[in-house]
Amino acid sequence: MPTQCPAPDGTPRGAGREGEPSALIIDCQSVQTSRSGGIASFDAYKHVKGRKRHIVTDTQGLPWNVVVHAAGDHESQWAFHTLKPIESWTDRVETVFADSAYQGLENEIESDLDWSLSIVEPEGEESGFSVDPKR
């Protein structure tokens, strides 16, 4: 990555902003597929037949990696494969924020990537969509 370009929010690098993130956010989304073929399976939790998009962004929302896989595969099966390429793109990442679907991966991410995985629990007892802190 060039070091002379402005930060994602438009501020120049000389304003104290680093060009690379120290924290990333990982999550996935199940999407229904059309009849055109390709990988697909049933996500029993979301009740969707299709694919999952695994997305890693920085805290500004800029994408760092995307992996598409069958919806029936659990998030934990693909999380490491989605994060691993980023290791060679930056040496500044320290923390990855994720939801409870990624629990149990803390040791693998710590030992293989030298990053910490922070599981963010939702606030409140509301069901349905809510914006979680750090995510």
N, CA, C and O atoms as CSV, one atom per row, in Angstrom:
chain,resi,resn,atom,element,x,y,z
A,1,MET,N,N,0.838,-1.186,0.000
A,1,MET,CA,C,0.000,0.000,0.000
A,1,MET,C,C,0.878,1.242,0.000
A,1,MET,O,O,1.879,1.297,0.714
A,2,PRO,N,N,0.508,2.239,-0.797
A,2,PRO,CA,C,1.286,3.475,-0.796
A,2,PRO,C,C,1.163,4.186,0.542
A,2,PRO,O,O,0.105,4.165,1.173
A,3,THR,N,N,2.233,4.805,0.964
A,3,THR,CA,C,2.196,5.498,2.251
A,3,THR,C,C,1.844,6.973,2.097
A,3,THR,O,O,1.626,7.649,3.103
A,4,GLN,N,N,1.783,7.490,0.885
A,4,GLN,CA,C,1.522,8.909,0.674
A,4,GLN,C,C,0.043,9.232,0.484
A,4,GLN,O,O,-0.323,10.407,0.498
A,5,CYS,N,N,-0.814,8.241,0.309
A,5,CYS,CA,C,-2.222,8.525,0.063
A,5,CYS,C,C,-2.909,8.962,1.357
A,5,CYS,O,O,-2.422,8.663,2.447
A,6,PRO,N,N,-4.050,9.675,1.244
A,6,PRO,CA,C,-4.746,10.110,2.451
A,6,PRO,C,C,-5.397,8.932,3.163
A,6,PRO,O,O,-5.602,7.869,2.577
A,7,ALA,N,N,-5.717,9.138,4.434
A,7,ALA,CA,C,-6.423,8.128,5.229
A,7,ALA,C,C,-7.835,7.978,4.667
A,7,ALA,O,O,-8.290,8.864,3.944
A,8,PRO,N,N,-8.553,6.878,4.976
A,8,PRO,CA,C,-9.899,6.668,4.440
A,8,PRO,C,C,-10.865,7.808,4.715
A,8,PRO,O,O,-11.784,8.032,3.928
A,9,ASP,N,N,-10.681,8.534,5.812
A,9,ASP,CA,C,-11.588,9.643,6.102
A,9,ASP,C,C,-11.145,10.944,5.447
A,9,ASP,O,O,-11.745,11.992,5.689
A,10,GLY,N,N,-10.091,10.891,4.610
A,10,GLY,CA,C,-9.644,12.059,3.877
A,10,GLY,C,C,-8.552,12.859,4.547
A,10,GLY,O,O,-7.982,13.756,3.925
A,11,THR,N,N,-8.239,12.559,5.816
A,11,THR,CA,C,-7.185,13.298,6.499
A,11,THR,C,C,-5.831,12.850,5.976
A,11,THR,O,O,-5.648,11.670,5.677
A,12,PRO,N,N,-4.878,13.766,5.861
A,12,PRO,CA,C,-3.554,13.361,5.393
A,12,PRO,C,C,-2.854,12.480,6.422
A,12,PRO,O,O,-3.133,12.562,7.618
A,13,ARG,N,N,-1.947,11.642,5.947
A,13,ARG,CA,C,-1.224,10.743,6.845
A,13,ARG,C,C,-0.449,11.523,7.906
A,13,ARG,O,O,-0.268,11.036,9.022
A,14,GLY,N,N,0.000,12.700,7.575
A,14,GLY,CA,C,0.752,13.509,8.529
A,14,GLY,C,C,-0.079,13.997,9.698
A,14,GLY,O,O,0.465,14.563,10.645
A,15,ALA,N,N,-1.395,13.788,9.652
A,15,ALA,CA,C,-2.281,14.247,10.718
A,15,ALA,C,C,-2.362,13.249,11.860
A,15,ALA,O,O,-3.250,13.352,12.708
A,16,GLY,N,N,-1.448,12.283,11.897
A,16,GLY,CA,C,-1.423,11.328,12.996
A,16,GLY,C,C,-2.177,10.047,12.747
A,16,GLY,O,O,-2.242,9.196,13.633
A,17,ARG,N,N,-2.751,9.880,11.566
A,17,ARG,CA,C,-3.475,8.655,11.233
A,17,ARG,C,C,-2.545,7.686,10.533
A,17,ARG,O,O,-1.754,8.083,9.678
A,18,GLU,N,N,-2.638,6.435,10.888
A,18,GLU,CA,C,-1.870,5.397,10.214
A,18,GLU,C,C,-2.586,5.007,8.925
A,18,GLU,O,O,-3.802,5.161,8.813
A,19,GLY,N,N,-1.837,4.509,7.965
A,19,GLY,CA,C,-2.415,4.103,6.697
A,19,GLY,C,C,-3.051,2.732,6.727
A,19,GLY,O,O,-3.806,2.388,5.817
A,20,GLU,N,N,-2.770,1.939,7.743
A,20,GLU,CA,C,-3.314,0.599,7.854
A,20,GLU,C,C,-4.017,0.439,9.193
A,20,GLU,O,O,-3.642,1.084,10.172
A,21,PRO,N,N,-5.036,-0.419,9.243
A,21,PRO,CA,C,-5.808,-0.566,10.484
A,21,PRO,C,C,-5.086,-1.396,11.535
A,21,PRO,O,O,-4.249,-2.239,11.215
A,22,SER,N,N,-5.422,-1.143,12.789
A,22,SER,CA,C,-4.930,-1.992,13.876
A,22,SER,C,C,-6.016,-2.954,14.333
A,22,SER,O,O,-5.756,-3.856,15.130
A,23,ALA,N,N,-7.235,-2.764,13.830
A,23,ALA,CA,C,-8.354,-3.638,14.178
A,23,ALA,C,C,-9.176,-3.940,12.936
A,23,ALA,O,O,-9.339,-3.090,12.061
A,24,LEU,N,N,-9.692,-5.159,12.870
A,24,LEU,CA,C,-10.549,-5.597,11.779
A,24,LEU,C,C,-11.847,-6.146,12.362
A,24,LEU,O,O,-11.918,-6.473,13.547
A,25,ILE,N,N,-12.863,-6.244,11.525
A,25,ILE,CA,C,-14.158,-6.790,11.917
A,25,ILE,C,C,-14.499,-7.890,10.918
A,25,ILE,O,O,-14.394,-7.684,9.709
A,26,ILE,N,N,-14.904,-9.052,11.413
A,26,ILE,CA,C,-15.289,-10.156,10.530
A,26,ILE,C,C,-16.727,-10.542,10.805
A,26,ILE,O,O,-17.157,-10.600,11.957
A,27,ASP,N,N,-17.467,-10.804,9.742
A,27,ASP,CA,C,-18.838,-11.277,9.867
A,27,ASP,C,C,-19.228,-11.922,8.546
A,27,ASP,O,O,-18.484,-11.848,7.568
A,28,CYS,N,N,-20.391,-12.551,8.521
A,28,CYS,CA,C,-20.848,-13.139,7.275
A,28,CYS,C,C,-22.345,-12.913,7.121
A,28,CYS,O,O,-23.058,-12.597,8.073
A,29,GLN,N,N,-22.789,-13.089,5.880
A,29,GLN,CA,C,-24.174,-12.845,5.530
A,29,GLN,C,C,-24.631,-13.986,4.633
A,29,GLN,O,O,-23.970,-14.303,3.644
A,30,SER,N,N,-25.754,-14.602,4.970
A,30,SER,CA,C,-26.330,-15.637,4.116
A,30,SER,C,C,-27.230,-14.971,3.086
A,30,SER,O,O,-28.042,-14.106,3.414
A,31,VAL,N,N,-27.071,-15.393,1.830
A,31,VAL,CA,C,-27.879,-14.833,0.748
A,31,VAL,C,C,-28.462,-15.959,-0.090
A,31,VAL,O,O,-27.811,-16.975,-0.334
A,32,GLN,N,N,-29.689,-15.764,-0.522
A,32,GLN,CA,C,-30.365,-16.748,-1.345
A,32,GLN,C,C,-29.766,-16.716,-2.747
A,32,GLN,O,O,-29.401,-15.654,-3.250
A,33,THR,N,N,-29.667,-17.883,-3.371
A,33,THR,CA,C,-29.104,-17.946,-4.719
A,33,THR,C,C,-30.201,-18.163,-5.744
A,33,THR,O,O,-31.308,-18.597,-5.426
A,34,SER,N,N,-29.860,-17.851,-6.973
A,34,SER,CA,C,-30.787,-18.091,-8.071
A,34,SER,C,C,-30.605,-19.517,-8.570
A,34,SER,O,O,-29.819,-20.272,-7.997
A,35,ARG,N,N,-31.291,-19.886,-9.591
A,35,ARG,CA,C,-31.195,-21.237,-10.145
A,35,ARG,C,C,-30.010,-21.392,-11.084
A,35,ARG,O,O,-29.870,-22.435,-11.722
A,36,SER,N,N,-29.169,-20.402,-11.183
A,36,SER,CA,C,-28.080,-20.429,-12.165
A,36,SER,C,C,-26.951,-21.386,-11.804
A,36,SER,O,O,-26.036,-21.574,-12.607
A,37,GLY,N,N,-26.984,-21.983,-10.651
A,37,GLY,CA,C,-25.963,-22.958,-10.283
A,37,GLY,C,C,-24.923,-22.374,-9.350
A,37,GLY,O,O,-25.102,-21.290,-8.796
A,38,GLY,N,N,-23.843,-23.103,-9.184
A,38,GLY,CA,C,-22.795,-22.683,-8.271
A,38,GLY,C,C,-22.979,-23.326,-6.914
A,38,GLY,O,O,-23.923,-24.085,-6.690
A,39,ILE,N,N,-22.063,-23.013,-6.009
A,39,ILE,CA,C,-22.139,-23.609,-4.682
A,39,ILE,C,C,-23.352,-23.081,-3.931
A,39,ILE,O,O,-23.668,-21.893,-4.003
A,40,ALA,N,N,-24.019,-23.956,-3.221
A,40,ALA,CA,C,-25.171,-23.560,-2.420
A,40,ALA,C,C,-25.497,-24.683,-1.452
A,40,ALA,O,O,-25.259,-25.855,-1.745
A,41,SER,N,N,-26.032,-24.328,-0.321
A,41,SER,CA,C,-26.553,-25.291,0.641
A,41,SER,C,C,-27.493,-24.542,1.573
A,41,SER,O,O,-27.694,-23.338,1.415
A,42,PHE,N,N,-28.065,-25.238,2.535
A,42,PHE,CA,C,-29.077,-24.649,3.404
A,42,PHE,C,C,-28.466,-24.179,4.716
A,42,PHE,O,O,-27.808,-24.952,5.411
A,43,ASP,N,N,-28.682,-22.919,5.053
A,43,ASP,CA,C,-28.274,-22.359,6.342
A,43,ASP,C,C,-29.458,-22.534,7.285
A,43,ASP,O,O,-30.434,-21.788,7.209
A,44,ALA,N,N,-29.372,-23.518,8.169
A,44,ALA,CA,C,-30.482,-23.852,9.055
A,44,ALA,C,C,-30.794,-22.729,10.043
A,44,ALA,O,O,-31.947,-22.561,10.439
A,45,TYR,N,N,-29.789,-21.965,10.440
A,45,TYR,CA,C,-30.004,-20.884,11.401
A,45,TYR,C,C,-30.788,-19.733,10.776
A,45,TYR,O,O,-31.705,-19.196,11.398
A,46,LYS,N,N,-30.435,-19.353,9.556
A,46,LYS,CA,C,-31.111,-18.235,8.879
A,46,LYS,C,C,-32.257,-18.684,7.979
A,46,LYS,O,O,-32.992,-17.849,7.453
A,47,HIS,N,N,-32.416,-19.993,7.798
A,47,HIS,CA,C,-33.461,-20.558,6.935
A,47,HIS,C,C,-33.333,-20.050,5.499
A,47,HIS,O,O,-34.308,-19.609,4.891
A,48,VAL,N,N,-32.116,-20.122,4.973
A,48,VAL,CA,C,-31.825,-19.638,3.618
A,48,VAL,C,C,-31.064,-20.720,2.868
A,48,VAL,O,O,-30.108,-21.291,3.393
A,49,LYS,N,N,-31.489,-21.003,1.632
A,49,LYS,CA,C,-30.713,-21.887,0.771
A,49,LYS,C,C,-29.908,-21.001,-0.161
A,49,LYS,O,O,-30.463,-20.237,-0.950
A,50,GLY,N,N,-28.584,-21.116,-0.057
A,50,GLY,CA,C,-27.759,-20.267,-0.899
A,50,GLY,C,C,-26.304,-20.286,-0.498
A,50,GLY,O,O,-25.713,-21.345,-0.284
A,51,ARG,N,N,-25.729,-19.089,-0.397
A,51,ARG,CA,C,-24.313,-18.928,-0.092
A,51,ARG,C,C,-24.137,-17.972,1.082
A,51,ARG,O,O,-25.050,-17.240,1.464
A,52,LYS,N,N,-22.917,-18.006,1.644
A,52,LYS,CA,C,-22.537,-17.030,2.669
A,52,LYS,C,C,-21.403,-16.193,2.130
A,52,LYS,O,O,-20.492,-16.697,1.473
A,53,ARG,N,N,-21.472,-14.908,2.416
A,53,ARG,CA,C,-20.377,-13.987,2.111
A,53,ARG,C,C,-19.673,-13.670,3.417
A,53,ARG,O,O,-20.247,-13.052,4.312
A,54,HIS,N,N,-18.434,-14.096,3.514
A,54,HIS,CA,C,-17.594,-13.774,4.671
A,54,HIS,C,C,-16.874,-12.478,4.347
A,54,HIS,O,O,-16.169,-12.404,3.341
A,55,ILE,N,N,-17.034,-11.460,5.172
A,55,ILE,CA,C,-16.475,-10.144,4.879
A,55,ILE,C,C,-15.612,-9.688,6.049
A,55,ILE,O,O,-16.015,-9.781,7.208
A,56,VAL,N,N,-14.412,-9.192,5.725
A,56,VAL,CA,C,-13.527,-8.592,6.720
A,56,VAL,C,C,-13.362,-7.133,6.332
A,56,VAL,O,O,-12.955,-6.822,5.213
A,57,THR,N,N,-13.682,-6.230,7.270
A,57,THR,CA,C,-13.513,-4.796,7.029
A,57,THR,C,C,-12.644,-4.201,8.127
A,57,THR,O,O,-12.428,-4.812,9.173
A,58,ASP,N,N,-12.147,-2.985,7.864
A,58,ASP,CA,C,-11.495,-2.254,8.941
A,58,ASP,C,C,-12.586,-1.504,9.701
A,58,ASP,O,O,-13.761,-1.617,9.351
A,59,THR,N,N,-12.228,-0.758,10.711
A,59,THR,CA,C,-13.237,-0.086,11.544
A,59,THR,C,C,-13.912,1.079,10.834
A,59,THR,O,O,-14.887,1.632,11.342
A,60,GLN,N,N,-13.399,1.459,9.656
A,60,GLN,CA,C,-14.043,2.494,8.851
A,60,GLN,C,C,-15.032,1.881,7.857
A,60,GLN,O,O,-15.737,2.602,7.150
A,61,GLY,N,N,-15.080,0.542,7.807
A,61,GLY,CA,C,-15.989,-0.141,6.897
A,61,GLY,C,C,-15.389,-0.476,5.547
A,61,GLY,O,O,-16.095,-0.967,4.666
A,62,LEU,N,N,-14.103,-0.222,5.364
A,62,LEU,CA,C,-13.458,-0.534,4.096
A,62,LEU,C,C,-13.125,-2.021,4.036
A,62,LEU,O,O,-12.541,-2.556,4.978
A,63,PRO,N,N,-13.488,-2.704,2.938
A,63,PRO,CA,C,-13.266,-4.150,2.858
A,63,PRO,C,C,-11.796,-4.514,2.719
A,63,PRO,O,O,-11.042,-3.844,2.014
A,64,TRP,N,N,-11.395,-5.587,3.403
A,64,TRP,CA,C,-10.036,-6.122,3.310
A,64,TRP,C,C,-10.026,-7.496,2.678
A,64,TRP,O,O,-9.027,-7.880,2.070
A,65,ASN,N,N,-11.111,-8.252,2.803
A,65,ASN,CA,C,-11.200,-9.545,2.140
A,65,ASN,C,C,-12.647,-10.016,2.128
A,65,ASN,O,O,-13.424,-9.708,3.032
A,66,VAL,N,N,-12.994,-10.768,1.088
A,66,VAL,CA,C,-14.317,-11.363,0.959
A,66,VAL,C,C,-14.136,-12.790,0.465
A,66,VAL,O,O,-13.389,-13.028,-0.483
A,67,VAL,N,N,-14.816,-13.744,1.101
A,67,VAL,CA,C,-14.807,-15.137,0.676
A,67,VAL,C,C,-16.258,-15.598,0.603
A,67,VAL,O,O,-17.039,-15.351,1.523
A,68,VAL,N,N,-16.618,-16.263,-0.485
A,68,VAL,CA,C,-17.974,-16.784,-0.660
A,68,VAL,C,C,-17.921,-18.304,-0.552
A,68,VAL,O,O,-17.065,-18.946,-1.160
A,69,HIS,N,N,-18.844,-18.878,0.226
A,69,HIS,CA,C,-18.898,-20.327,0.393
A,69,HIS,C,C,-20.342,-20.759,0.588
A,69,HIS,O,O,-21.232,-19.917,0.702
A,70,ALA,N,N,-20.580,-22.055,0.627
A,70,ALA,CA,C,-21.925,-22.590,0.797
A,70,ALA,C,C,-22.527,-22.131,2.119
A,70,ALA,O,O,-21.831,-22.062,3.132
A,71,ALA,N,N,-23.807,-21.822,2.109
A,71,ALA,CA,C,-24.476,-21.282,3.296
A,71,ALA,C,C,-24.520,-22.268,4.449
A,71,ALA,O,O,-24.608,-21.846,5.602
A,72,GLY,N,N,-24.461,-23.554,4.185
A,72,GLY,CA,C,-24.527,-24.549,5.245
A,72,GLY,C,C,-23.248,-24.677,6.049
A,72,GLY,O,O,-23.258,-25.271,7.127
A,73,ASP,N,N,-22.140,-24.130,5.546
A,73,ASP,CA,C,-20.871,-24.181,6.271
A,73,ASP,C,C,-20.898,-23.175,7.413
A,73,ASP,O,O,-21.328,-22.036,7.235
A,74,HIS,N,N,-20.442,-23.597,8.577
A,74,HIS,CA,C,-20.431,-22.709,9.741
A,74,HIS,C,C,-19.348,-21.643,9.594
A,74,HIS,O,O,-18.328,-21.875,8.946
A,75,GLU,N,N,-19.572,-20.482,10.193
A,75,GLU,CA,C,-18.633,-19.364,10.119
A,75,GLU,C,C,-17.228,-19.756,10.541
A,75,GLU,O,O,-16.244,-19.326,9.938
A,76,SER,N,N,-17.140,-20.576,11.579
A,76,SER,CA,C,-15.826,-20.939,12.115
A,76,SER,C,C,-14.996,-21.750,11.126
A,76,SER,O,O,-13.770,-21.765,11.227
A,77,GLN,N,N,-15.639,-22.425,10.171
A,77,GLN,CA,C,-14.911,-23.210,9.179
A,77,GLN,C,C,-14.134,-22.326,8.204
A,77,GLN,O,O,-13.101,-22.746,7.683
A,78,TRP,N,N,-14.610,-21.123,7.956
A,78,TRP,CA,C,-14.027,-20.265,6.928
A,78,TRP,C,C,-13.360,-19.011,7.475
A,78,TRP,O,O,-12.700,-18.297,6.720
A,79,ALA,N,N,-13.508,-18.725,8.742
A,79,ALA,CA,C,-12.964,-17.485,9.310
A,79,ALA,C,C,-11.454,-17.387,9.127
A,79,ALA,O,O,-10.950,-16.359,8.675
A,80,PHE,N,N,-10.733,-18.442,9.473
A,80,PHE,CA,C,-9.278,-18.393,9.372
A,80,PHE,C,C,-8.833,-18.220,7.917
A,80,PHE,O,O,-7.889,-17.478,7.643
A,81,HIS,N,N,-9.509,-18.903,6.981
A,81,HIS,CA,C,-9.174,-18.777,5.559
A,81,HIS,C,C,-9.437,-17.362,5.037
A,81,HIS,O,O,-8.783,-16.907,4.099
A,82,THR,N,N,-10.383,-16.685,5.644
A,82,THR,CA,C,-10.698,-15.315,5.241
A,82,THR,C,C,-9.688,-14.331,5.820
A,82,THR,O,O,-9.349,-13.342,5.170
A,83,LEU,N,N,-9.200,-14.592,7.044
A,83,LEU,CA,C,-8.262,-13.685,7.705
A,83,LEU,C,C,-6.809,-13.895,7.280
A,83,LEU,O,O,-6.045,-12.931,7.224
A,84,LYS,N,N,-6.416,-15.119,6.983
A,84,LYS,CA,C,-5.012,-15.464,6.729
A,84,LYS,C,C,-4.352,-14.608,5.639
A,84,LYS,O,O,-3.232,-14.147,5.857
A,85,PRO,N,N,-4.978,-14.370,4.481
A,85,PRO,CA,C,-4.303,-13.549,3.454
A,85,PRO,C,C,-3.976,-12.131,3.918
A,85,PRO,O,O,-3.007,-11.535,3.449
A,86,ILE,N,N,-4.769,-11.594,4.827
A,86,ILE,CA,C,-4.564,-10.220,5.292
A,86,ILE,C,C,-3.249,-10.092,6.036
A,86,ILE,O,O,-2.641,-9.021,6.051
A,87,GLU,N,N,-2.807,-11.172,6.651
A,87,GLU,CA,C,-1.552,-11.161,7.401
A,87,GLU,C,C,-0.382,-10.686,6.527
A,87,GLU,O,O,0.507,-9.989,7.017
A,88,SER,N,N,-0.374,-11.053,5.256
A,88,SER,CA,C,0.726,-10.647,4.374
A,88,SER,C,C,0.542,-9.237,3.818
A,88,SER,O,O,1.476,-8.681,3.238
A,89,TRP,N,N,-0.640,-8.652,3.982
A,89,TRP,CA,C,-0.898,-7.316,3.457
A,89,TRP,C,C,-0.590,-6.210,4.453
A,89,TRP,O,O,-0.383,-5.065,4.051
A,90,THR,N,N,-0.554,-6.522,5.738
A,90,THR,CA,C,-0.309,-5.516,6.767
A,90,THR,C,C,0.326,-6.163,7.988
A,90,THR,O,O,0.080,-7.334,8.280
A,91,ASP,N,N,1.135,-5.402,8.693
A,91,ASP,CA,C,1.725,-5.922,9.928
A,91,ASP,C,C,1.229,-5.145,11.137
A,91,ASP,O,O,1.794,-5.260,12.225
A,92,ARG,N,N,0.186,-4.359,10.955
A,92,ARG,CA,C,-0.290,-3.488,12.021
A,92,ARG,C,C,-1.497,-4.032,12.791
A,92,ARG,O,O,-1.800,-3.540,13.878
A,93,VAL,N,N,-2.184,-5.029,12.254
A,93,VAL,CA,C,-3.400,-5.551,12.887
A,93,VAL,C,C,-3.061,-6.217,14.220
A,93,VAL,O,O,-2.114,-6.996,14.322
A,94,GLU,N,N,-3.853,-5.892,15.229
A,94,GLU,CA,C,-3.689,-6.473,16.557
A,94,GLU,C,C,-4.938,-7.211,17.021
A,94,GLU,O,O,-4.840,-8.203,17.743
A,95,THR,N,N,-6.128,-6.727,16.604
A,95,THR,CA,C,-7.394,-7.242,17.120
A,95,THR,C,C,-8.382,-7.487,15.987
A,95,THR,O,O,-8.437,-6.732,15.017
A,96,VAL,N,N,-9.163,-8.560,16.128
A,96,VAL,CA,C,-10.267,-8.844,15.226
A,96,VAL,C,C,-11.526,-8.926,16.078
A,96,VAL,O,O,-11.577,-9.689,17.042
A,97,PHE,N,N,-12.538,-8.145,15.727
A,97,PHE,CA,C,-13.818,-8.166,16.426
A,97,PHE,C,C,-14.773,-9.081,15.673
A,97,PHE,O,O,-14.828,-9.050,14.444
A,98,ALA,N,N,-15.530,-9.900,16.412
A,98,ALA,CA,C,-16.458,-10.844,15.798
A,98,ALA,C,C,-17.624,-11.122,16.743
A,98,ALA,O,O,-17.579,-10.778,17.925
A,99,ASP,N,N,-18.665,-11.747,16.205
A,99,ASP,CA,C,-19.786,-12.124,17.070
A,99,ASP,C,C,-19.567,-13.529,17.619
A,99,ASP,O,O,-18.539,-14.153,17.357
A,100,SER,N,N,-20.532,-14.018,18.376
A,100,SER,CA,C,-20.365,-15.282,19.097
A,100,SER,C,C,-20.237,-16.493,18.183
A,100,SER,O,O,-19.827,-17.555,18.652
A,101,ALA,N,N,-20.565,-16.381,16.911
A,101,ALA,CA,C,-20.415,-17.502,15.974
A,101,ALA,C,C,-18.952,-17.901,15.810
A,101,ALA,O,O,-18.660,-19.007,15.355
A,102,TYR,N,N,-18.038,-17.018,16.173
A,102,TYR,CA,C,-16.606,-17.260,16.001
A,102,TYR,C,C,-15.925,-17.716,17.289
A,102,TYR,O,O,-14.701,-17.848,17.327
A,103,GLN,N,N,-16.704,-17.957,18.343
A,103,GLN,CA,C,-16.112,-18.433,19.598
A,103,GLN,C,C,-15.398,-19.756,19.370
A,103,GLN,O,O,-15.850,-20.600,18.597
A,104,GLY,N,N,-14.283,-19.916,20.053
A,104,GLY,CA,C,-13.499,-21.128,19.918
A,104,GLY,C,C,-12.325,-20.970,18.966
A,104,GLY,O,O,-11.472,-21.854,18.884
A,105,LEU,N,N,-12.269,-19.848,18.243
A,105,LEU,CA,C,-11.169,-19.613,17.310
A,105,LEU,C,C,-10.069,-18.738,17.909
A,105,LEU,O,O,-9.067,-18.456,17.253
A,106,GLU,N,N,-10.261,-18.310,19.156
A,106,GLU,CA,C,-9.305,-17.393,19.774
A,106,GLU,C,C,-7.884,-17.955,19.757
A,106,GLU,O,O,-6.948,-17.241,19.395
A,107,ASN,N,N,-7.708,-19.208,20.137
A,107,ASN,CA,C,-6.363,-19.796,20.201
A,107,ASN,C,C,-5.730,-19.936,18.828
A,107,ASN,O,O,-4.539,-19.671,18.666
A,108,GLU,N,N,-6.514,-20.349,17.832
A,108,GLU,CA,C,-5.987,-20.510,16.471
A,108,GLU,C,C,-5.539,-19.170,15.891
A,108,GLU,O,O,-4.472,-19.082,15.282
A,109,ILE,N,N,-6.331,-18.152,16.073
A,109,ILE,CA,C,-5.982,-16.831,15.541
A,109,ILE,C,C,-4.793,-16.246,16.293
A,109,ILE,O,O,-3.920,-15.619,15.692
A,110,GLU,N,N,-4.758,-16.451,17.618
A,110,GLU,CA,C,-3.634,-15.958,18.423
A,110,GLU,C,C,-2.332,-16.660,18.032
A,110,GLU,O,O,-1.306,-16.002,17.860
A,111,SER,N,N,-2.362,-17.972,17.890
A,111,SER,CA,C,-1.116,-18.704,17.626
A,111,SER,C,C,-0.650,-18.580,16.178
A,111,SER,O,O,0.551,-18.477,15.930
A,112,ASP,N,N,-1.571,-18.588,15.222
A,112,ASP,CA,C,-1.166,-18.556,13.812
A,112,ASP,C,C,-0.982,-17.150,13.246
A,112,ASP,O,O,-0.124,-16.940,12.389
A,113,LEU,N,N,-1.771,-16.190,13.710
A,113,LEU,CA,C,-1.705,-14.834,13.162
A,113,LEU,C,C,-1.115,-13.821,14.133
A,113,LEU,O,O,-0.751,-12.718,13.728
A,114,ASP,N,N,-1.017,-14.179,15.402
A,114,ASP,CA,C,-0.551,-13.281,16.458
A,114,ASP,C,C,-1.481,-12.076,16.619
A,114,ASP,O,O,-1.032,-10.969,16.916
A,115,TRP,N,N,-2.781,-12.307,16.420
A,115,TRP,CA,C,-3.818,-11.298,16.632
A,115,TRP,C,C,-4.721,-11.801,17.754
A,115,TRP,O,O,-4.788,-13.004,18.005
A,116,SER,N,N,-5.407,-10.894,18.421
A,116,SER,CA,C,-6.379,-11.319,19.424
A,116,SER,C,C,-7.773,-11.250,18.807
A,116,SER,O,O,-8.082,-10.340,18.037
A,117,LEU,N,N,-8.604,-12.221,19.156
A,117,LEU,CA,C,-9.988,-12.254,18.703
A,117,LEU,C,C,-10.863,-11.793,19.852
A,117,LEU,O,O,-10.852,-12.395,20.925
A,118,SER,N,N,-11.616,-10.731,19.634
A,118,SER,CA,C,-12.491,-10.180,20.651
A,118,SER,C,C,-13.936,-10.471,20.262
A,118,SER,O,O,-14.434,-9.941,19.269
A,119,ILE,N,N,-14.611,-11.317,21.047
A,119,ILE,CA,C,-16.003,-11.651,20.789
A,119,ILE,C,C,-16.874,-10.560,21.399
A,119,ILE,O,O,-16.810,-10.296,22.599
A,120,VAL,N,N,-17.687,-9.932,20.556
A,120,VAL,CA,C,-18.549,-8.833,20.983
A,120,VAL,C,C,-19.948,-9.374,21.223
A,120,VAL,O,O,-20.588,-9.893,20.308
A,121,GLU,N,N,-20.415,-9.251,22.443
A,121,GLU,CA,C,-21.747,-9.723,22.812
A,121,GLU,C,C,-22.757,-8.605,22.558
A,121,GLU,O,O,-22.460,-7.439,22.818
A,122,PRO,N,N,-23.946,-8.942,22.055
A,122,PRO,CA,C,-24.965,-7.909,21.814
A,122,PRO,C,C,-25.455,-7.314,23.132
A,122,PRO,O,O,-25.539,-7.996,24.153
A,123,GLU,N,N,-25.774,-6.031,23.077
A,123,GLU,CA,C,-26.316,-5.366,24.255
A,123,GLU,C,C,-27.829,-5.505,24.266
A,123,GLU,O,O,-28.458,-5.513,23.208
A,124,GLY,N,N,-28.415,-5.614,25.436
A,124,GLY,CA,C,-29.865,-5.688,25.555
A,124,GLY,C,C,-30.398,-7.078,25.263
A,124,GLY,O,O,-29.649,-8.002,24.947
A,125,GLU,N,N,-31.707,-7.200,25.378
A,125,GLU,CA,C,-32.346,-8.495,25.171
A,125,GLU,C,C,-33.282,-8.478,23.981
A,125,GLU,O,O,-34.135,-9.356,23.855
A,126,GLU,N,N,-33.141,-7.496,23.104
A,126,GLU,CA,C,-34.018,-7.400,21.945
A,126,GLU,C,C,-33.675,-8.495,20.942
A,126,GLU,O,O,-32.510,-8.845,20.757
A,127,SER,N,N,-34.708,-9.027,20.300
A,127,SER,CA,C,-34.460,-9.990,19.235
A,127,SER,C,C,-34.450,-9.237,17.907
A,127,SER,O,O,-34.962,-8.122,17.807
A,128,GLY,N,N,-33.862,-9.861,16.894
A,128,GLY,CA,C,-33.782,-9.222,15.593
A,128,GLY,C,C,-32.512,-8.428,15.439
A,128,GLY,O,O,-31.564,-8.603,16.205
A,129,PHE,N,N,-32.486,-7.553,14.452
A,129,PHE,CA,C,-31.286,-6.782,14.141
A,129,PHE,C,C,-31.020,-5.701,15.178
A,129,PHE,O,O,-31.935,-5.006,15.620
A,130,SER,N,N,-29.757,-5.570,15.560
A,130,SER,CA,C,-29.332,-4.460,16.399
A,130,SER,C,C,-27.864,-4.180,16.097
A,130,SER,O,O,-27.108,-5.083,15.738
A,131,VAL,N,N,-27.480,-2.940,16.246
A,131,VAL,CA,C,-26.087,-2.574,16.023
A,131,VAL,C,C,-25.309,-2.899,17.287
A,131,VAL,O,O,-25.616,-2.384,18.362
A,132,ASP,N,N,-24.299,-3.756,17.157
A,132,ASP,CA,C,-23.486,-4.152,18.298
A,132,ASP,C,C,-22.292,-3.226,18.431
A,132,ASP,O,O,-21.803,-2.703,17.429
A,133,PRO,N,N,-21.812,-3.012,19.655
A,133,PRO,CA,C,-20.621,-2.171,19.801
A,133,PRO,C,C,-19.422,-2.827,19.129
A,133,PRO,O,O,-19.299,-4.052,19.135
A,134,LYS,N,N,-18.541,-2.022,18.553
A,134,LYS,CA,C,-17.316,-2.479,17.877
A,134,LYS,C,C,-17.596,-3.282,16.614
A,134,LYS,O,O,-16.670,-3.857,16.043
A,135,ARG,N,N,-18.853,-3.338,16.159
A,135,ARG,CA,C,-19.146,-4.108,14.961
A,135,ARG,C,C,-20.048,-3.324,14.064
A,135,ARG,O,O,-20.418,-3.800,12.991
